[in-house]
Amino acid sequence: MPNWCSTEYILLGEEKDLKEAHSFLEEEILQKPNRELSSYQRTAVALGGKTKNEDARNDIESVELEQRVDELKIHGLAFNWYMQIQTQTAWSPSHGLIDKLCEKFNLTYLFYTEEPGSDLYETNDDEGVFFYERYVVDQIGEDKMSYATIEERDELIEDLIEDEPTEDNIKAFNEEHPEKVILLFDVNVIDREELQLKEIKYWA
């Protein structure tokens, strides 16, 4: 069994291009099920690509087109529409599929991905417009908590361990309370060039 990687994508672009991409996914892919192929595989094939057997484990879970009442500013550029895509993939995110989708419809994207089994927490939303998460607290028996600043995270840790949130104090708490172990993770902010996203007109 693979570890499951959950990724949320926010696709950005012109209203017309986003609506065309949404129609492509909703009408041609997600509403035309093929029992032999997953939604991920159907999308890959419709985009002119090939699919491997292991891609059968990957899935596009939801697609939503949204309009904002207020103007959205990202890197100084204004957007009123965006599309949200949720995927679940084996072991790691599959940005390549979204790259192809964006290339076809002249879009770009932000993402946030988690694969706790591999301690993977990543985003390319360097301004934190959609994905503010920078620090994650995972305590056994509790829901994960995400924070934008280390000060917010440390405030929670101090409440949990009833002591200063130092590395030694957290280690001591975990040793004394194995049923309440606290794990801390930093969210890795990926540079657009490092991710090798296609540069199109929406990025300054």
Backbone hydrogen bonds, N-H to C=O, Kabsch-Sander energy under -0.5 kcal/mol:
donor,donor_aa,acceptor,acceptor_aa,energy
5,C,89,T,-3.2
6,S,4,W,-0.5
6,S,114,E,-2.4
7,T,87,T,-2.2
8,E,112,Y,-2.6
9,Y,85,I,-3.1
10,I,110,L,-2.9
11,L,9,Y,-0.5
11,L,83,M,-3.4
12,L,108,T,-2.9
13,G,81,W,-0.6
18,L,14,E,-2.5
19,K,15,E,-2.4
20,E,16,K,-2.0
21,A,17,D,-2.2
22,H,18,L,-2.6
23,S,19,K,-2.4
24,F,20,E,-2.2
25,L,21,A,-2.1
26,E,22,H,-3.0
27,E,23,S,-2.3
28,E,23,S,-1.0
28,E,24,F,-0.7
29,I,24,F,-0.7
29,I,25,L,-0.6
30,L,25,L,-3.5
31,Q,26,E,-1.2
32,K,29,I,-1.3
37,L,34,N,-1.7
40,Y,58,N,-0.7
42,R,38,S,-2.7
43,T,39,S,-2.0
44,A,40,Y,-2.2
45,V,41,Q,-2.5
46,A,42,R,-2.4
47,L,43,T,-1.6
48,G,45,V,-1.8
49,G,44,A,-2.7
55,D,52,K,-1.2
56,A,53,N,-1.8
57,R,54,E,-1.4
58,N,55,D,-1.6
59,D,88,Q,-2.5
61,E,59,D,-0.7
61,E,86,Q,-2.3
62,S,86,Q,-1.3
64,E,84,Q,-2.5
66,E,82,Y,-3.1
68,R,80,N,-3.1
72,L,79,F,-3.2
73,K,71,E,-0.5
74,I,72,L,-0.5
74,I,77,L,-2.6
77,L,74,I,-1.9
79,F,72,L,-2.5
82,Y,66,E,-2.2
83,M,11,L,-2.0
84,Q,64,E,-3.1
85,I,9,Y,-2.3
86,Q,62,S,-2.2
87,T,7,T,-2.7
88,Q,59,D,-2.6
89,T,5,C,-2.5
91,W,3,N,-3.6
92,S,90,A,-2.2
95,H,93,P,-0.5
97,L,94,S,-0.9
98,I,94,S,-0.7
99,D,95,H,-2.8
100,K,96,G,-2.0
101,L,97,L,-2.0
102,C,98,I,-2.8
103,E,99,D,-2.3
104,K,100,K,-2.2
105,F,101,L,-1.8
106,N,102,C,-0.9
107,L,102,C,-2.2
108,T,12,L,-2.0
110,L,10,I,-2.3
112,Y,8,E,-1.9
113,T,122,E,-2.8
114,E,6,S,-2.4
115,E,120,L,-2.7
118,S,115,E,-1.8
119,D,116,P,-1.5
120,L,115,E,-2.1
121,Y,119,D,-0.7
122,E,113,T,-2.0
123,T,188,N,-2.1
124,N,111,F,-1.2
125,D,111,F,-0.6
126,D,124,N,-1.8
128,G,125,D,-1.2
132,Y,130,F,-0.7
134,R,147,Y,-2.6
135,Y,147,Y,-2.0
136,V,185,F,-3.0
137,V,145,M,-3.0
138,D,136,V,-0.5
138,D,183,L,-2.9
139,Q,137,V,-0.5
140,I,181,V,-2.1
142,E,139,Q,-2.3
145,M,137,V,-2.4
147,Y,135,Y,-2.7
153,R,149,T,-1.8
154,D,150,I,-2.8
155,E,151,E,-1.6
156,L,152,E,-1.5
157,I,153,R,-2.3
158,E,154,D,-2.5
159,D,155,E,-1.5
160,L,156,L,-2.3
161,I,157,I,-2.7
162,E,158,E,-1.3
163,D,158,E,-0.7
166,T,164,E,-2.2
170,I,166,T,-2.3
171,K,167,E,-2.2
172,A,168,D,-2.4
173,F,169,N,-2.3
174,N,170,I,-2.4
175,E,171,K,-1.9
176,E,172,A,-1.9
177,H,173,F,-2.0
180,K,177,H,-2.2
181,V,178,P,-0.7
183,L,138,D,-2.6
185,F,136,V,-2.4
187,V,134,R,-2.8
188,N,121,Y,-3.1
188,N,186,D,-0.6
189,V,187,V,-0.5
190,I,123,T,-3.4
190,I,188,N,-0.8
195,L,191,D,-2.4
196,Q,192,R,-0.7
197,L,192,R,-1.9
200,I,198,K,-0.6
203,W,200,I,-1.8
